[in-house]
Amino acid sequence: MKNRCIEWCSFAMLALPVGSAIAQPNWAPSKPVRMIVPVSGTTNDVIAREVASRLGPVLGQPVVVENRPGAGGNIGADLAAKAPADGHTILVGYNGPIAINRSLFERMPFDPLKDFVPISLAVTAPQYLVVSPTLRINTVRGLVDYATKHPGQLSYGSIGPGSASHLTMEMFKAAAHVDMVHVSYKGSGAVITDLVAGNVKVAFLVPGNVQQFVKDARLKVIATSGAQRFRSTPDVPTLQEAGYPGFIATSWVGFLAPANTPKPIVARYHTEITRILNAPDVKQKLQGMEFEVVASNPEQFEEWIRADAARWEKVVRSANVKLE
């Protein structure tokens, strides 16, 4: 029930007027703003550049996007965490370095729950449970039955060890009591190539990465990991509907600032970023990328992060996954 409440509260922000929770202060940066993206060449980067291009003119200073990938997002996030808390650095965070890695890595160079102040949860997306057409399976029940009859023989792909793609499948394996072999790739493109070819048979991937392949019948979606059916595929059931109560695994992107950033600065960024996210053309573009626009306030984003971190901690411990 708590998980459903968190999901509902976040999506309910769509109905709130922009800036309703926070006053609009007059703070403005005195030099260019660094917007750090701890990955490269992903949807996170697209979102960052879309917001940065519109944020700069409003603030009166350039907003420069810096891609600092590495260590599952920890390198870029650590850089942002240690930046001066003066409003001239923003992190484009996501569930990896902010919610998952604290349980995954033996040593973390920063504390994601203490070293950042949330600005806004920008967008969310469920993950699709996709199967290769070579598997000839169309339902979750069919997948579980096949995996049960062939323990350790079914391979699944992920975009990397410790990623949401990896851990969501580990969550599913535990819930369904099945044994499948993990094959790790560097990015979604390689996973999809081998899924289509049948070299791996199943994966959890975000909708934006697989939707076109599904439309072309080169992949099959049999379930979604969201709290409700996804807008683009209303006929695809959730894993909860497929018989796994409480199964929720949501990918997300949000904006954060270094801890101790003054409240008027956080408030100004919240006001401007949520205004941009809710602009009709931006919203349409992000929905076209298979995201749901949330544009939450800082308090709701903080609640979301803590709930998400607790969820992934259980998965990491259960699967005994650790990275150096």
C-alpha positions as CSV (number, residue, x, y, z in Angstrom):
1,M,0.0,0.0,0.0
2,K,2.9,2.4,0.8
3,N,4.5,1.8,-2.6
4,R,1.2,2.5,-4.3
5,C,0.8,5.7,-2.3
6,I,4.3,6.9,-3.3
7,E,3.5,6.2,-7.0
8,W,0.1,7.9,-6.8
9,C,1.4,11.0,-5.0
10,S,4.2,11.5,-7.6
11,F,1.8,11.2,-10.5
12,A,-0.8,13.3,-8.8
13,M,1.6,16.3,-9.1
14,L,0.5,16.5,-12.7
15,A,-2.6,18.1,-11.5
16,L,-0.9,20.8,-9.4
17,P,-0.2,24.3,-10.7
18,V,3.4,24.9,-11.4
19,G,5.1,26.6,-8.4
20,S,2.0,26.0,-6.1
21,A,4.1,24.5,-3.4
22,I,7.0,27.0,-3.4
23,A,7.1,30.7,-3.7
24,Q,9.0,32.2,-6.7
25,P,12.1,34.0,-5.4
26,N,14.4,36.4,-7.2
27,W,17.7,34.6,-6.9
28,A,19.8,34.4,-10.1
29,P,23.3,32.9,-10.7
30,S,26.3,35.2,-11.1
31,K,28.2,32.9,-13.5
32,P,27.5,29.9,-15.8
33,V,25.7,27.0,-14.3
34,R,27.1,23.4,-14.6
35,M,24.4,20.8,-15.2
36,I,26.2,17.5,-14.5
37,V,24.9,14.3,-16.2
38,P,26.6,11.2,-14.7
39,V,26.0,9.2,-17.9
40,S,26.5,9.9,-21.6
41,G,24.4,9.4,-24.7
42,T,21.2,8.5,-22.9
43,T,17.7,9.9,-22.4
44,N,19.1,11.5,-19.3
45,D,21.3,13.6,-21.5
46,V,18.4,14.5,-23.8
47,I,16.3,15.7,-20.8
48,A,19.2,17.7,-19.4
49,R,19.9,19.5,-22.7
50,E,16.2,20.2,-23.3
51,V,15.9,21.8,-19.8
52,A,19.3,23.6,-20.0
53,S,18.6,25.3,-23.3
54,R,15.5,26.9,-21.8
55,L,16.8,27.5,-18.3
56,G,19.8,29.6,-19.3
57,P,17.8,32.5,-20.9
58,V,15.5,32.6,-17.9
59,L,18.4,32.7,-15.3
60,G,20.5,35.1,-17.4
61,Q,23.5,32.8,-17.4
62,P,24.5,29.9,-19.7
63,V,23.6,26.4,-18.4
64,V,26.4,24.1,-19.6
65,V,25.7,20.4,-19.7
66,E,28.7,18.2,-18.6
67,N,28.6,14.5,-19.1
68,R,30.7,12.8,-16.4
69,P,30.0,9.0,-16.8
70,G,31.6,6.2,-14.9
71,A,31.2,3.8,-11.9
72,G,27.5,3.4,-12.4
73,G,26.9,7.2,-12.2
74,N,29.0,7.7,-9.1
75,I,31.8,9.8,-10.7
76,G,29.5,12.5,-11.9
77,A,27.3,12.4,-8.8
78,D,30.3,12.7,-6.6
79,L,31.5,15.7,-8.5
80,A,28.2,17.4,-8.0
81,A,28.0,16.4,-4.3
82,K,31.4,18.1,-3.6
83,A,30.6,21.2,-5.6
84,P,30.0,24.5,-3.7
85,A,26.4,24.8,-2.6
86,D,26.0,28.2,-4.2
87,G,23.5,27.4,-7.0
88,H,26.0,27.0,-9.8
89,T,25.9,23.2,-10.0
90,I,23.0,20.9,-10.6
91,L,22.9,17.2,-10.9
92,V,20.7,15.3,-13.3
93,G,20.2,12.3,-11.1
94,Y,18.6,9.0,-11.7
95,N,17.9,5.8,-9.7
96,G,21.4,4.3,-10.2
97,P,23.7,6.7,-8.2
98,I,20.9,8.2,-6.1
99,A,18.9,5.1,-5.0
100,I,20.6,1.9,-6.0
101,N,24.4,2.3,-5.6
102,R,24.4,3.0,-1.9
103,S,23.4,-0.7,-1.4
104,L,25.4,-2.0,-4.4
105,F,28.9,-0.6,-3.8
106,E,31.1,-1.5,-0.9
107,R,32.4,2.0,-0.8
108,M,30.6,5.2,-1.9
109,P,32.4,8.5,-2.3
110,F,29.3,10.4,-1.3
111,D,26.0,9.7,0.6
112,P,23.1,10.2,-1.9
113,L,20.6,10.7,0.9
114,K,22.7,13.3,2.8
115,D,24.8,15.1,0.2
116,F,22.1,16.4,-2.1
117,V,18.9,18.4,-1.8
118,P,16.1,17.4,-4.2
119,I,14.8,20.0,-6.6
120,S,12.2,18.0,-8.7
121,L,11.5,14.5,-9.8
122,A,11.3,15.2,-13.5
123,V,10.1,12.0,-15.3
124,T,9.4,8.4,-14.6
125,A,9.0,5.3,-16.7
126,P,8.2,1.7,-15.9
127,Q,10.3,-1.1,-17.3
128,Y,9.0,-3.5,-19.9
129,L,9.4,-7.3,-19.5
130,V,10.4,-8.1,-23.1
131,V,11.0,-11.5,-24.7
132,S,12.7,-12.6,-27.9
133,P,10.2,-13.8,-30.6
134,T,12.3,-16.9,-30.8
135,L,11.1,-17.9,-27.4
136,R,7.4,-18.2,-28.5
137,I,6.1,-17.0,-25.2
138,N,3.3,-14.4,-24.9
139,T,2.5,-14.2,-21.1
140,V,4.2,-13.9,-17.8
141,R,2.7,-17.3,-16.8
142,G,4.2,-18.8,-19.9
143,L,7.6,-17.4,-19.1
144,V,7.6,-18.6,-15.5
145,D,6.4,-22.1,-16.6
146,Y,9.2,-22.3,-19.2
147,A,11.9,-21.1,-16.7
148,T,10.6,-23.5,-14.1
149,K,10.9,-26.5,-16.5
150,H,14.4,-25.3,-17.7
151,P,16.2,-24.1,-14.6
152,G,19.4,-22.2,-15.3
153,Q,19.0,-22.6,-19.1
154,L,17.1,-19.3,-19.9
155,S,19.4,-16.3,-20.3
156,Y,18.4,-12.7,-19.6
157,G,20.2,-9.5,-20.7
158,S,20.8,-6.3,-18.8
159,I,22.4,-3.0,-19.6
160,G,25.0,-3.6,-17.0
161,P,25.7,-5.1,-13.6
162,G,23.8,-3.4,-10.8
163,S,21.6,-1.4,-13.2
164,A,17.8,-1.3,-12.8
165,S,17.6,-3.5,-15.8
166,H,19.7,-6.2,-13.9
167,L,18.1,-5.8,-10.5
168,T,14.5,-5.7,-11.7
169,M,15.1,-9.1,-13.2
170,E,16.6,-10.3,-10.0
171,M,13.5,-9.0,-8.2
172,F,11.4,-11.0,-10.7
173,K,13.4,-14.2,-10.3
174,A,12.9,-14.0,-6.5
175,A,9.2,-13.3,-6.8
176,A,8.6,-16.1,-9.4
177,H,11.1,-18.5,-7.8
178,V,12.9,-19.2,-11.1
179,D,16.6,-19.5,-12.1
180,M,17.9,-17.6,-15.1
181,V,21.4,-16.7,-16.2
182,H,22.5,-13.1,-16.3
183,V,24.3,-11.8,-19.4
184,S,25.6,-8.2,-18.9
185,Y,26.0,-5.7,-21.7
186,K,27.2,-2.2,-22.1
187,G,24.0,-0.3,-22.8
188,S,20.6,-1.1,-24.2
189,G,21.5,-1.3,-27.8
190,A,23.6,-4.4,-27.4
191,V,20.9,-6.1,-25.3
192,I,18.3,-5.4,-27.9
193,T,20.4,-6.7,-30.8
194,D,20.9,-10.0,-29.0
195,L,17.3,-10.2,-27.9
196,V,16.1,-9.8,-31.5
197,A,18.6,-12.4,-32.7
198,G,17.6,-14.8,-29.9
199,N,21.1,-14.9,-28.3
200,V,19.4,-13.9,-25.0
201,K,15.8,-14.5,-24.4
202,V,14.4,-12.0,-22.0
203,A,15.1,-8.6,-20.4
204,F,13.7,-5.6,-18.5
205,L,14.2,-2.4,-20.5
206,V,12.6,1.0,-20.4
207,P,9.8,1.6,-23.0
208,G,11.7,4.3,-24.9
209,N,14.4,1.8,-25.8
210,V,12.2,-1.0,-27.1
211,Q,8.9,0.5,-28.3
212,Q,9.9,0.6,-32.0
213,F,11.1,-3.0,-31.9
214,V,7.8,-4.0,-30.3
215,K,5.8,-2.2,-33.0
216,D,7.9,-3.9,-35.7
217,A,7.2,-7.3,-34.0
218,R,10.9,-7.9,-33.4
219,L,10.3,-8.0,-29.7
220,K,7.3,-8.9,-27.5
221,V,6.3,-7.0,-24.3
222,I,4.5,-9.3,-21.9
223,A,4.3,-7.1,-18.7
224,T,5.2,-3.7,-17.3
225,S,6.8,-3.1,-13.9
226,G,4.9,0.1,-13.1
227,A,2.1,0.5,-10.6
228,Q,-0.4,0.8,-13.4
229,R,-0.6,0.0,-17.1
230,F,1.6,2.3,-19.3
231,R,-0.1,4.9,-21.4
232,S,1.5,3.6,-24.7
233,T,0.5,0.0,-24.2
234,P,-2.8,-0.2,-22.4
235,D,-3.2,-3.9,-23.3
236,V,0.0,-4.9,-21.5
237,P,-0.7,-6.0,-17.9
238,T,1.4,-4.9,-14.9
239,L,3.3,-7.6,-13.1
240,Q,1.0,-7.0,-10.1
241,E,-1.9,-7.9,-12.4
242,A,0.1,-11.0,-13.6
243,G,0.1,-12.3,-10.1
244,Y,3.0,-10.5,-8.3
245,P,1.5,-8.1,-5.7
246,G,3.7,-5.1,-4.8
247,F,6.0,-5.6,-7.8
248,I,7.0,-2.1,-8.7
249,A,10.3,-1.0,-10.4
250,T,10.3,2.5,-11.8
251,S,13.1,4.2,-13.6
252,W,13.3,8.0,-13.1
253,V,15.3,11.2,-13.8
254,G,15.3,14.2,-11.5
255,F,17.2,17.3,-10.6
256,L,19.2,17.8,-7.4
257,A,21.6,20.3,-5.9
258,P,24.5,19.9,-3.5
259,A,23.4,19.7,0.2
260,N,23.1,23.0,2.0
261,T,22.2,24.9,-1.1
262,P,20.1,27.8,0.3
263,K,16.3,27.3,0.1
264,P,15.7,30.4,-2.1
265,I,18.1,28.9,-4.7
266,V,16.4,25.5,-4.6
267,A,13.0,27.3,-4.9
268,R,14.0,29.2,-8.0
269,Y,15.3,26.1,-9.7
270,H,12.2,24.2,-8.8
271,T,9.9,27.0,-10.2
272,E,11.8,27.3,-13.5
273,I,12.5,23.6,-14.1
274,T,8.9,22.5,-13.4
275,R,7.7,25.3,-15.6
276,I,9.9,24.0,-18.4
277,L,8.8,20.4,-17.9
278,N,5.2,21.3,-18.0
279,A,5.5,23.4,-21.2
280,P,3.2,21.7,-23.7
281,D,5.9,21.2,-26.4
282,V,8.4,19.8,-23.8
283,K,5.8,17.6,-22.3
284,Q,4.9,16.2,-25.7
285,K,8.5,15.5,-26.5
286,L,9.1,13.7,-23.3
287,Q,6.0,11.6,-23.6
288,G,7.1,10.8,-27.1
289,M,10.3,9.4,-25.5
290,E,8.0,7.2,-23.4
291,F,8.3,9.1,-20.2
292,E,5.6,10.3,-17.8
293,V,6.2,13.9,-16.7
294,V,5.9,14.3,-12.9
295,A,7.6,17.7,-12.1
296,S,7.2,17.1,-8.3
297,N,8.2,19.5,-5.5
298,P,11.4,18.9,-3.5
299,E,9.6,17.3,-0.5
300,Q,7.8,14.7,-2.7
301,F,11.1,14.0,-4.5
302,E,12.8,13.4,-1.2
303,E,10.1,11.0,-0.2
304,W,10.4,9.2,-3.6
305,I,14.2,8.8,-3.3
306,R,13.9,7.3,0.2
307,A,11.2,4.9,-0.8
308,D,13.1,3.9,-3.9
309,A,16.4,3.4,-2.1
310,A,14.7,1.1,0.5
311,R,13.1,-0.9,-2.3
312,W,16.4,-1.5,-4.2
313,E,18.2,-2.2,-0.9
314,K,16.0,-5.2,-0.4
315,V,16.6,-6.5,-3.9
316,V,20.4,-6.1,-3.7
317,R,20.5,-7.9,-0.4
318,S,18.3,-10.7,-1.6
319,A,20.3,-11.2,-4.8
320,N,23.6,-10.7,-3.0
321,V,24.9,-8.3,-5.7
322,K,28.0,-6.3,-4.9
323,L,30.3,-4.1,-7.0
324,E,33.7,-2.7,-6.2
